Amino acid sequence: MKRFRFPLAKVQRWRGQQERESRRGLAIALGELNRIDTAVAAVRSNLQACQAGEMSAETELARAITAGFERAEQRLLAQRAVAEQAVQAMREQFLARRRDHLALRRLHDRRHEEWRAELVAAEQMEIEELSRLQGDGRSSRRRTS
């Protein structure tokens, strides 16, 4: 019997490649979100230090620094919102590609099992045919003797 050949193997390989690319893109987006979260935490820490009066500079300088930290925090929060949207989009894309790839993988597995069942059935038929032929040969020899 022929070797197993999955007709959609190229599509399956391409879908797997797409899934890996999506996973990489998601990891990059999550890294960017993590970087922004770290920056926000640092700005908030500095802002709290300014507001608590831990800075020993002039009052005007402290207010200017506080205002700068507040602007930086707002800018980073806006970046974070954009990054969260990118992460969500990448996650959805990854999950869709993963579903597609897994569907093809299940189809491949099902077809392979069907092929194996056909192979076993064909082998069994051959064995039965050989057994029948061998049995016929014995009975014809007995008749001639």
Phi and psi in degrees as GROMACS dihedral restraints (atoms count N, CA, C in turn):
[ dihedral_restraints ]
;  ai    aj    ak    al  type     phi  dphi    fc
    3     4     5     6     1   -65.2    20    10
    4     5     6     7     1   156.1    20    10
    6     7     8     9     1   -67.0    20    10
    7     8     9    10     1   156.4    20    10
    9    10    11    12     1   -71.6    20    10
   10    11    12    13     1   131.1    20    10
   12    13    14    15     1  -135.2    20    10
   13    14    15    16     1   120.1    20    10
   15    16    17    18     1   -90.4    20    10
   16    17    18    19     1   117.0    20    10
   18    19    20    21     1   -65.4    20    10
   19    20    21    22     1   -20.3    20    10
   21    22    23    24     1  -102.7    20    10
   22    23    24    25     1    23.8    20    10
   24    25    26    27     1   -61.2    20    10
   25    26    27    28     1   -40.3    20    10
   27    28    29    30     1   -65.9    20    10
   28    29    30    31     1   -40.4    20    10
   30    31    32    33     1   -65.1    20    10
   31    32    33    34     1   -41.1    20    10
   33    34    35    36     1   -63.4    20    10
   34    35    36    37     1   -42.9    20    10
   36    37    38    39     1   -63.7    20    10
   37    38    39    40     1   -41.4    20    10
   39    40    41    42     1   -65.3    20    10
   40    41    42    43     1   -41.5    20    10
   42    43    44    45     1   -65.5    20    10
   43    44    45    46     1   -37.5    20    10
   45    46    47    48     1   -63.2    20    10
   46    47    48    49     1   -40.0    20    10
   48    49    50    51     1   -65.1    20    10
   49    50    51    52     1   -42.0    20    10
   51    52    53    54     1   -62.1    20    10
   52    53    54    55     1   -40.7    20    10
   54    55    56    57     1   -62.5    20    10
   55    56    57    58     1   -44.2    20    10
   57    58    59    60     1   -63.7    20    10
   58    59    60    61     1   -40.6    20    10
   60    61    62    63     1   -63.3    20    10
   61    62    63    64     1   -41.0    20    10
   63    64    65    66     1   -65.3    20    10
   64    65    66    67     1   -39.9    20    10
   66    67    68    69     1   -62.7    20    10
   67    68    69    70     1   -41.4    20    10
   69    70    71    72     1   -63.5    20    10
   70    71    72    73     1   -44.8    20    10
   72    73    74    75     1   -61.5    20    10
   73    74    75    76     1   -40.2    20    10
   75    76    77    78     1   -64.3    20    10
   76    77    78    79     1   -41.6    20    10
   78    79    80    81     1   -62.9    20    10
   79    80    81    82     1   -40.0    20    10
   81    82    83    84     1   -64.6    20    10
   82    83    84    85     1   -44.8    20    10
   84    85    86    87     1   -63.8    20    10
   85    86    87    88     1   -40.3    20    10
   87    88    89    90     1   -66.8    20    10
   88    89    90    91     1   -36.3    20    10
   90    91    92    93     1   -63.6    20    10
   91    92    93    94     1   -41.1    20    10
   93    94    95    96     1   -64.6    20    10
   94    95    96    97     1   -42.4    20    10
   96    97    98    99     1   -62.4    20    10
   97    98    99   100     1   -40.7    20    10
   99   100   101   102     1   -64.5    20    10
  100   101   102   103     1   -41.0    20    10
  102   103   104   105     1   -61.9    20    10
  103   104   105   106     1   -43.0    20    10
  105   106   107   108     1   -66.1    20    10
  106   107   108   109     1   -41.7    20    10
  108   109   110   111     1   -60.7    20    10
  109   110   111   112     1   -39.9    20    10
  111   112   113   114     1   -63.6    20    10
  112   113   114   115     1   -42.8    20    10
  114   115   116   117     1   -65.2    20    10
  115   116   117   118     1   -40.8    20    10
  117   118   119   120     1   -62.1    20    10
  118   119   120   121     1   -43.3    20    10
  120   121   122   123     1   -62.2    20    10
  121   122   123   124     1   -40.5    20    10
  123   124   125   126     1   -65.9    20    10
  124   125   126   127     1   -43.1    20    10
  126   127   128   129     1   -64.5    20    10
  127   128   129   130     1   -42.7    20    10
  129   130   131   132     1   -64.2    20    10
  130   131   132   133     1   -37.9    20    10
  132   133   134   135     1   -62.8    20    10
  133   134   135   136     1   -45.5    20    10
  135   136   137   138     1   -65.3    20    10
  136   137   138   139     1   -38.8    20    10
  138   139   140   141     1   -64.4    20    10
  139   140   141   142     1   -42.8    20    10
  141   142   143   144     1   -64.3    20    10
  142   143   144   145     1   -37.1    20    10
  144   145   146   147     1   -64.6    20    10
  145   146   147   148     1   -39.9    20    10
  147   148   149   150     1   -67.6    20    10
  148   149   150   151     1   -43.3    20    10
  150   151   152   153     1   -71.4    20    10
  151   152   153   154     1   -25.0    20    10
  153   154   155   156     1   -81.3    20    10
  154   155   156   157     1    -6.7    20    10
  156   157   158   159     1    80.6    20    10
  157   158   159   160     1    20.1    20    10
  159   160   161   162     1   -74.4    20    10
  160   161   162   163     1   -15.7    20    10
  162   163   164   165     1   -81.7    20    10
  163   164   165   166     1   134.8    20    10
  165   166   167   168     1   -99.1    20    10
  166   167   168   169     1    22.8    20    10
  168   169   170   171     1   -91.5    20    10
  169   170   171   172     1  -179.3    20    10
  171   172   173   174     1   -61.2    20    10
  172   173   174   175     1   157.2    20    10
  174   175   176   177     1   -63.4    20    10
  175   176   177   178     1   -42.5    20    10
  177   178   179   180     1   -61.9    20    10
  178   179   180   181     1   -43.1    20    10
  180   181   182   183     1   -64.5    20    10
  181   182   183   184     1   -41.2    20    10
  183   184   185   186     1   -63.6    20    10
  184   185   186   187     1   -41.2    20    10
  186   187   188   189     1   -65.8    20    10
  187   188   189   190     1   -40.1    20    10
  189   190   191   192     1   -64.9    20    10
  190   191   192   193     1   -42.4    20    10
  192   193   194   195     1   -65.7    20    10
  193   194   195   196     1   -41.1    20    10
  195   196   197   198     1   -61.7    20    10
  196   197   198   199     1   -44.8    20    10
  198   199   200   201     1   -62.0    20    10
  199   200   201   202     1   -40.4    20    10
  201   202   203   204     1   -62.7    20    10
  202   203   204   205     1   -42.8    20    10
  204   205   206   207     1   -65.1    20    10
  205   206   207   208     1   -38.2    20    10
  207   208   209   210     1   -64.9    20    10
  208   209   210   211     1   -41.6    20    10
  210   211   212   213     1   -64.0    20    10
  211   212   213   214     1   -42.8    20    10
  213   214   215   216     1   -62.5    20    10
  214   215   216   217     1   -40.0    20    10
  216   217   218   219     1   -63.4    20    10
  217   218   219   220     1   -44.7    20    10
  219   220   221   222     1   -62.8    20    10
  220   221   222   223     1   -41.6    20    10
  222   223   224   225     1   -63.3    20    10
  223   224   225   226     1   -43.5    20    10
  225   226   227   228     1   -68.1    20    10
  226   227   228   229     1   -35.9    20    10
  228   229   230   231     1   -66.5    20    10
  229   230   231   232     1   -36.4    20    10
  231   232   233   234     1   -65.7    20    10
  232   233   234   235     1   -42.0    20    10
  234   235   236   237     1   -63.0    20    10
  235   236   237   238     1   -37.7    20    10
  237   238   239   240     1   -64.7    20    10
  238   239   240   241     1   -40.9    20    10
  240   241   242   243     1   -61.2    20    10
  241   242   243   244     1   -42.2    20    10
  243   244   245   246     1   -65.2    20    10
  244   245   246   247     1   -42.3    20    10
  246   247   248   249     1   -65.0    20    10
  247   248   249   250     1   -37.7    20    10
  249   250   251   252     1   -63.5    20    10
  250   251   252   253     1   -40.7    20    10
  252   253   254   255     1   -63.8    20    10
  253   254   255   256     1   -40.5    20    10
  255   256   257   258     1   -64.6    20    10
  256   257   258   259     1   -40.7    20    10
  258   259   260   261     1   -63.4    20    10
  259   260   261   262     1   -44.1    20    10
  261   262   263   264     1   -62.4    20    10
  262   263   264   265     1   -43.4    20    10
  264   265   266   267     1   -63.8    20    10
  265   266   267   268     1   -43.0    20    10
  267   268   269   270     1   -66.2    20    10
  268   269   270   271     1   -38.1    20    10
  270   271   272   273     1   -63.7    20    10
  271   272   273   274     1   -45.0    20    10
  273   274   275   276     1   -63.4    20    10
  274   275   276   277     1   -42.0    20    10
  276   277   278   279     1   -63.5    20    10
  277   278   279   280     1   -44.2    20    10
  279   280   281   282     1   -61.3    20    10
  280   281   282   283     1   -46.3    20    10
  282   283   284   285     1   -64.0    20    10
  283   284   285   286     1   -38.5    20    10
  285   286   287   288     1   -64.8    20    10
  286   287   288   289     1   -44.6    20    10
  288   289   290   291     1   -67.4    20    10
  289   290   291   292     1   -35.2    20    10
  291   292   293   294     1   -65.2    20    10
  292   293   294   295     1   -43.3    20    10
  294   295   296   297     1   -59.4    20    10
  295   296   297   298     1   -45.2    20    10
  297   298   299   300     1   -60.4    20    10
  298   299   300   301     1   -45.9    20    10
  300   301   302   303     1   -65.3    20    10
  301   302   303   304     1   -42.1    20    10
  303   304   305   306     1   -67.1    20    10
  304   305   306   307     1   -34.9    20    10
  306   307   308   309     1   -63.2    20    10
  307   308   309   310     1   -43.1    20    10
  309   310   311   312     1   -66.7    20    10
  310   311   312   313     1   -36.5    20    10
  312   313   314   315     1   -64.8    20    10
  313   314   315   316     1   -42.5    20    10
  315   316   317   318     1   -64.2    20    10
  316   317   318   319     1   -40.4    20    10
  318   319   320   321     1   -62.4    20    10
  319   320   321   322     1   -43.5    20    10
  321   322   323   324     1   -58.7    20    10
  322   323   324   325     1   -47.9    20    10
  324   325   326   327     1   -62.6    20    10
  325   326   327   328     1   -41.7    20    10
  327   328   329   330     1   -63.8    20    10
  328   329   330   331     1   -45.9    20    10
  330   331   332   333     1   -63.7    20    10
  331   332   333   334     1   -37.6    20    10
  333   334   335   336     1   -65.3    20    10
  334   335   336   337     1   -41.6    20    10
  336   337   338   339     1   -64.3    20    10
  337   338   339   340     1   -39.8    20    10
  339   340   341   342     1   -62.6    20    10
  340   341   342   343     1   -42.7    20    10
  342   343   344   345     1   -61.4    20    10
  343   344   345   346     1   -43.8    20    10
  345   346   347   348     1   -63.4    20    10
  346   347   348   349     1   -41.0    20    10
  348   349   350   351     1   -63.4    20    10
  349   350   351   352     1   -41.5    20    10
  351   352   353   354     1   -63.8    20    10
  352   353   354   355     1   -40.2    20    10
  354   355   356   357     1   -62.9    20    10
  355   356   357   358     1   -46.1    20    10
  357   358   359   360     1   -63.2    20    10
  358   359   360   361     1   -42.3    20    10
  360   361   362   363     1   -63.6    20    10
  361   362   363   364     1   -41.8    20    10
  363   364   365   366     1   -65.1    20    10
  364   365   366   367     1   -41.7    20    10
  366   367   368   369     1   -63.8    20    10
  367   368   369   370     1   -41.8    20    10
  369   370   371   372     1   -63.1    20    10
  370   371   372   373     1   -41.0    20    10
  372   373   374   375     1   -62.8    20    10
  373   374   375   376     1   -41.0    20    10
  375   376   377   378     1   -62.5    20    10
  376   377   378   379     1   -44.5    20    10
  378   379   380   381     1   -62.0    20    10
  379   380   381   382     1   -44.2    20    10
  381   382   383   384     1   -64.0    20    10
  382   383   384   385     1   -40.0    20    10
  384   385   386   387     1   -64.3    20    10
  385   386   387   388     1   -45.0    20    10
  387   388   389   390     1   -63.5    20    10
  388   389   390   391     1   -40.8    20    10
  390   391   392   393     1   -64.1    20    10
  391   392   393   394     1   -42.8    20    10
  393   394   395   396     1   -64.0    20    10
  394   395   396   397     1   -44.6    20    10
  396   397   398   399     1   -63.9    20    10
  397   398   399   400     1   -40.4    20    10
  399   400   401   402     1   -66.3    20    10
  400   401   402   403     1   -40.4    20    10
  402   403   404   405     1   -65.6    20    10
  403   404   405   406     1   -40.2    20    10
  405   406   407   408     1   -64.2    20    10
  406   407   408   409     1   -38.8    20    10
  408   409   410   411     1   -64.6    20    10
  409   410   411   412     1   -40.0    20    10
  411   412   413   414     1   -66.6    20    10
  412   413   414   415     1   -43.9    20    10
  414   415   416   417     1   -69.1    20    10
  415   416   417   418     1   -33.3    20    10
  417   418   419   420     1   -72.3    20    10
  418   419   420   421     1   -32.0    20    10
  420   421   422   423     1   -68.9    20    10
  421   422   423   424     1   -37.6    20    10
  423   424   425   426     1   -65.1    20    10
  424   425   426   427     1   -37.9    20    10
  426   427   428   429     1   -67.1    20    10
  427   428   429   430     1   -37.2    20    10
  429   430   431   432     1   -75.7    20    10
  430   431   432   433     1   -21.5    20    10
